[in-house]
Amino acid sequence: MARVKRAIMTRKRRKKVLKLSKGYFGAKSKLFKTAKQAVMKSGQYAYIGRKQRKRDFRRIWITRISAGCKQNGMNYSTFMNGLKKAQIALNRKMLSEIAICDPEGFSLLCQRAKSSLE
């Protein structure tokens, strides 16, 4: 039976890790053992960051909508409740864009929300 030599796969694996760790500080980009740890940790940070990005954007949208509501004499929660009762189905991303780009249109939405609450 032929002898199995694993040098090719080992080199391939190490080169892959070192390529991913390119640009890291000090030994983290040069030595395989520390590079492997740094790549694993950066992968965890990237995974967590993809979840946090969604939260951060939602928080920004809510802040922008809230600022637009305050200019029209409402608060965020009553505005969203009024929109729901008026059966206006706009997501927070679109509402924040309207609040920034079209303040007149947003004030009309606020009036509709107020009238549906009364």
DRENKOLTOR-344272 format. One record per residue: residue number from 1; residue in one letter; x, y, z of N, C-alpha, C in turn. Coordinates in nm, 3 decimals. Layout:
N
(r NUM a (X Y Z) (X Y Z) (X Y Z)),
...
# end
This chain:
118
(r 1 m (0.084 -0.118 0.000) (0.000 0.000 0.000) (0.088 0.124 0.000)),
(r 2 a (0.047 0.225 -0.077) (0.128 0.346 -0.090) (0.123 0.430 0.037)),
(r 3 r (0.231 0.501 0.062) (0.241 0.588 0.179) (0.169 0.720 0.150)),
(r 4 v (0.092 0.767 0.247) (0.019 0.893 0.229) (0.105 1.008 0.278)),
(r 5 k (0.127 1.104 0.191) (0.204 1.222 0.228) (0.109 1.341 0.232)),
(r 6 r (0.104 1.410 0.344) (0.003 1.514 0.365) (0.057 1.655 0.351)),
(r 7 a (0.176 1.669 0.298) (0.239 1.801 0.294) (0.161 1.900 0.209)),
(r 8 i (0.104 1.853 0.099) (0.032 1.943 0.009) (-0.091 2.002 0.078)),
(r 9 m (-0.170 1.917 0.145) (-0.292 1.965 0.212) (-0.259 2.055 0.331)),
(r 10 t (-0.153 2.019 0.403) (-0.111 2.102 0.517) (-0.070 2.240 0.470)),
(r 11 r (0.010 2.245 0.364) (0.055 2.374 0.310) (-0.065 2.456 0.260)),
(r 12 k (-0.158 2.387 0.194) (-0.276 2.454 0.141) (-0.359 2.517 0.255)),
(r 13 r (-0.377 2.440 0.363) (-0.455 2.489 0.477) (-0.385 2.608 0.543)),
(r 14 r (-0.253 2.597 0.559) (-0.179 2.705 0.623) (-0.178 2.831 0.537)),
(r 15 k (-0.163 2.814 0.406) (-0.164 2.929 0.317) (-0.300 3.000 0.319)),
(r 16 k (-0.408 2.921 0.331) (-0.542 2.978 0.336) (-0.559 3.065 0.461)),
(r 17 v (-0.514 3.014 0.574) (-0.525 3.088 0.700) (-0.439 3.213 0.697)),
(r 18 l (-0.315 3.199 0.647) (-0.225 3.314 0.641) (-0.274 3.420 0.543)),
(r 19 k (-0.342 3.377 0.438) (-0.400 3.474 0.344) (-0.513 3.552 0.411)),
(r 20 l (-0.594 3.482 0.491) (-0.703 3.549 0.562) (-0.652 3.645 0.669)),
(r 21 s (-0.533 3.616 0.724) (-0.479 3.700 0.832) (-0.389 3.811 0.779)),
(r 22 k (-0.386 3.830 0.649) (-0.300 3.933 0.590) (-0.342 4.071 0.641)),
(r 23 g (-0.247 4.150 0.684) (-0.275 4.284 0.733) (-0.291 4.293 0.884)),
(r 24 y (-0.292 4.178 0.953) (-0.303 4.179 1.098) (-0.171 4.225 1.158)),
(r 25 f (-0.177 4.273 1.281) (-0.060 4.332 1.346) (0.037 4.225 1.393)),
(r 26 g (0.165 4.247 1.368) (0.272 4.165 1.424) (0.269 4.020 1.380)),
(r 27 a (0.286 3.930 1.478) (0.297 3.788 1.449) (0.164 3.728 1.402)),
(r 28 k (0.055 3.798 1.424) (-0.076 3.745 1.385) (-0.089 3.725 1.234)),
(r 29 s (-0.003 3.792 1.159) (-0.008 3.774 1.014) (0.105 3.686 0.961)),
(r 30 k (0.197 3.646 1.049) (0.314 3.571 1.005) (0.316 3.427 1.055)),
(r 31 l (0.286 3.407 1.182) (0.295 3.275 1.243) (0.160 3.204 1.234)),
(r 32 f (0.164 3.078 1.193) (0.041 3.004 1.168) (-0.047 2.991 1.291)),
(r 33 k (0.013 2.957 1.404) (-0.065 2.931 1.524) (-0.141 3.057 1.570)),
(r 34 t (-0.071 3.169 1.577) (-0.137 3.293 1.621) (-0.231 3.346 1.512)),
(r 35 a (-0.193 3.324 1.386) (-0.279 3.368 1.275) (-0.411 3.291 1.277)),
(r 36 k (-0.405 3.163 1.306) (-0.525 3.080 1.311) (-0.620 3.129 1.421)),
(r 37 q (-0.563 3.161 1.538) (-0.646 3.214 1.647) (-0.709 3.347 1.610)),
(r 38 a (-0.630 3.434 1.547) (-0.679 3.566 1.509) (-0.788 3.556 1.403)),
(r 39 v (-0.772 3.464 1.308) (-0.872 3.447 1.202) (-1.002 3.392 1.261)),
(r 40 m (-0.990 3.298 1.354) (-1.110 3.242 1.418) (-1.185 3.351 1.496)),
(r 41 k (-1.110 3.433 1.569) (-1.173 3.539 1.648) (-1.235 3.645 1.557)),
(r 42 s (-1.166 3.679 1.449) (-1.221 3.780 1.358) (-1.346 3.727 1.289)),
(r 43 g (-1.350 3.597 1.265) (-1.470 3.536 1.208) (-1.588 3.547 1.303)),
(r 44 q (-1.562 3.530 1.432) (-1.668 3.544 1.533) (-1.717 3.689 1.538)),
(r 45 y (-1.623 3.784 1.534) (-1.661 3.924 1.535) (-1.744 3.959 1.411)),
(r 46 a (-1.706 3.904 1.297) (-1.778 3.931 1.173) (-1.920 3.876 1.181)),
(r 47 y (-1.935 3.756 1.237) (-2.066 3.694 1.251) (-2.156 3.777 1.341)),
(r 48 i (-2.100 3.819 1.455) (-2.176 3.902 1.549) (-2.210 4.036 1.486)),
(r 49 g (-2.114 4.092 1.411) (-2.133 4.223 1.347) (-2.245 4.222 1.245)),
(r 50 r (-2.263 4.109 1.174) (-2.372 4.101 1.077) (-2.507 4.108 1.146)),
(r 51 k (-2.517 4.056 1.267) (-2.642 4.065 1.343) (-2.660 4.207 1.398)),
(r 52 q (-2.550 4.266 1.448) (-2.557 4.399 1.509) (-2.591 4.506 1.406)),
(r 53 r (-2.547 4.488 1.280) (-2.574 4.587 1.176) (-2.725 4.606 1.158)),
(r 54 k (-2.799 4.496 1.162) (-2.945 4.504 1.147) (-3.007 4.582 1.263)),
(r 55 r (-2.958 4.556 1.385) (-3.007 4.629 1.503) (-2.975 4.777 1.493)),
(r 56 d (-2.853 4.807 1.451) (-2.809 4.946 1.443) (-2.892 5.025 1.342)),
(r 57 f (-2.918 4.965 1.226) (-2.998 5.035 1.126) (-3.139 5.060 1.176)),
(r 58 r (-3.199 4.960 1.242) (-3.334 4.978 1.296) (-3.336 5.091 1.398)),
(r 59 r (-3.232 5.098 1.482) (-3.223 5.205 1.583) (-3.212 5.342 1.517)),
(r 60 i (-3.134 5.351 1.410) (-3.120 5.478 1.337) (-3.252 5.520 1.276)),
(r 61 w (-3.322 5.422 1.214) (-3.451 5.455 1.151) (-3.550 5.506 1.255)),
(r 62 i (-3.555 5.441 1.370) (-3.650 5.482 1.475) (-3.615 5.620 1.527)),
(r 63 t (-3.486 5.650 1.541) (-3.444 5.783 1.586) (-3.485 5.891 1.487)),
(r 64 r (-3.468 5.863 1.358) (-3.507 5.960 1.256) (-3.657 5.982 1.253)),
(r 65 i (-3.734 5.874 1.264) (-3.880 5.887 1.266) (-3.924 5.965 1.388)),
(r 66 s (-3.862 5.935 1.501) (-3.896 6.004 1.626) (-3.869 6.154 1.615)),
(r 67 a (-3.757 6.191 1.552) (-3.725 6.333 1.535) (-3.829 6.401 1.446)),
(r 68 g (-3.870 6.332 1.340) (-3.973 6.388 1.252) (-4.106 6.402 1.323)),
(r 69 c (-4.139 6.306 1.409) (-4.264 6.312 1.484) (-4.264 6.429 1.582)),
(r 70 k (-4.151 6.451 1.648) (-4.142 6.560 1.745) (-4.159 6.695 1.678)),
(r 71 q (-4.115 6.708 1.552) (-4.135 6.833 1.479) (-4.283 6.856 1.449)),
(r 72 n (-4.360 6.748 1.445) (-4.503 6.758 1.416) (-4.589 6.741 1.542)),
(r 73 g (-4.528 6.751 1.658) (-4.602 6.749 1.784) (-4.653 6.613 1.826)),
(r 74 m (-4.582 6.508 1.792) (-4.620 6.372 1.832) (-4.498 6.302 1.890)),
(r 75 n (-4.522 6.188 1.953) (-4.408 6.104 1.984) (-4.414 5.978 1.899)),
(r 76 y (-4.307 5.901 1.902) (-4.291 5.788 1.810) (-4.400 5.683 1.828)),
(r 77 s (-4.427 5.647 1.953) (-4.519 5.535 1.978) (-4.662 5.569 1.935)),
(r 78 t (-4.706 5.691 1.963) (-4.841 5.728 1.919) (-4.849 5.739 1.767)),
(r 79 f (-4.742 5.784 1.704) (-4.738 5.792 1.558) (-4.751 5.653 1.496)),
(r 80 m (-4.673 5.558 1.545) (-4.678 5.422 1.491) (-4.814 5.358 1.517)),
(r 81 n (-4.870 5.383 1.634) (-5.003 5.331 1.666) (-5.108 5.392 1.572)),
(r 82 g (-5.096 5.522 1.547) (-5.190 5.589 1.456) (-5.179 5.537 1.314)),
(r 83 l (-5.056 5.512 1.268) (-5.038 5.455 1.134) (-5.101 5.317 1.122)),
(r 84 k (-5.084 5.238 1.228) (-5.141 5.103 1.226) (-5.293 5.109 1.221)),
(r 85 k (-5.353 5.202 1.299) (-5.498 5.215 1.299) (-5.551 5.275 1.170)),
(r 86 a (-5.469 5.359 1.105) (-5.507 5.416 0.976) (-5.481 5.319 0.861)),
(r 87 q (-5.427 5.203 0.893) (-5.394 5.098 0.796) (-5.295 5.147 0.689)),
(r 88 i (-5.196 5.223 0.735) (-5.087 5.266 0.648) (-4.969 5.173 0.678)),
(r 89 a (-4.936 5.089 0.582) (-4.831 4.988 0.602) (-4.702 5.033 0.535)),
(r 90 l (-4.623 5.111 0.609) (-4.490 5.151 0.562) (-4.389 5.101 0.665)),
(r 91 n (-4.279 5.046 0.616) (-4.178 4.999 0.711) (-4.095 5.117 0.762)),
(r 92 r (-4.018 5.091 0.865) (-3.944 5.198 0.932) (-3.837 5.259 0.842)),
(r 93 k (-3.779 5.179 0.755) (-3.677 5.231 0.663) (-3.738 5.337 0.572)),
(r 94 m (-3.854 5.308 0.515) (-3.920 5.403 0.424) (-3.969 5.526 0.500)),
(r 95 l (-4.021 5.504 0.621) (-4.066 5.618 0.702) (-3.951 5.711 0.735)),
(r 96 s (-3.833 5.655 0.765) (-3.719 5.741 0.797) (-3.672 5.818 0.673)),
(r 97 e (-3.677 5.754 0.556) (-3.641 5.823 0.431) (-3.739 5.937 0.403)),
(r 98 i (-3.866 5.912 0.426) (-3.967 6.017 0.405) (-3.944 6.132 0.503)),
(r 99 a (-3.911 6.099 0.628) (-3.888 6.202 0.729) (-3.770 6.291 0.692)),
(r 100 i (-3.668 6.234 0.627) (-3.549 6.312 0.590) (-3.573 6.388 0.460)),
(r 101 c (-3.618 6.318 0.357) (-3.623 6.375 0.222) (-3.750 6.455 0.194)),
(r 102 d (-3.860 6.419 0.259) (-3.989 6.484 0.227) (-4.062 6.520 0.356)),
(r 103 p (-4.021 6.627 0.424) (-4.085 6.664 0.551) (-4.234 6.697 0.537)),
(r 104 e (-4.274 6.754 0.422) (-4.416 6.785 0.402) (-4.499 6.658 0.398)),
(r 105 g (-4.450 6.560 0.323) (-4.519 6.431 0.316) (-4.525 6.363 0.451)),
(r 106 f (-4.418 6.376 0.529) (-4.417 6.315 0.662) (-4.517 6.383 0.754)),
(r 107 s (-4.531 6.516 0.739) (-4.630 6.587 0.822) (-4.772 6.543 0.785)),
(r 108 l (-4.795 6.512 0.657) (-4.926 6.458 0.617) (-4.951 6.322 0.682)),
(r 109 l (-4.847 6.238 0.687) (-4.860 6.109 0.755) (-4.890 6.128 0.903)),
(r 110 c (-4.827 6.228 0.965) (-4.853 6.256 1.107) (-4.998 6.300 1.127)),
(r 111 q (-5.048 6.383 1.036) (-5.188 6.426 1.046) (-5.283 6.308 1.032)),
(r 112 r (-5.253 6.216 0.937) (-5.338 6.098 0.920) (-5.334 6.010 1.045)),
(r 113 a (-5.216 5.998 1.104) (-5.202 5.917 1.226) (-5.281 5.980 1.341)),
(r 114 k (-5.273 6.114 1.354) (-5.348 6.183 1.459) (-5.498 6.165 1.442)),
(r 115 s (-5.545 6.182 1.317) (-5.689 6.173 1.291) (-5.742 6.032 1.315)),
(r 116 s (-5.661 5.930 1.292) (-5.707 5.793 1.315) (-5.713 5.759 1.464)),
(r 117 l (-5.639 5.833 1.546) (-5.642 5.809 1.690) (-5.762 5.875 1.758)),
(r 118 e (-5.818 5.977 1.695) (-5.929 6.049 1.758) (-6.062 5.979 1.738)),
# end
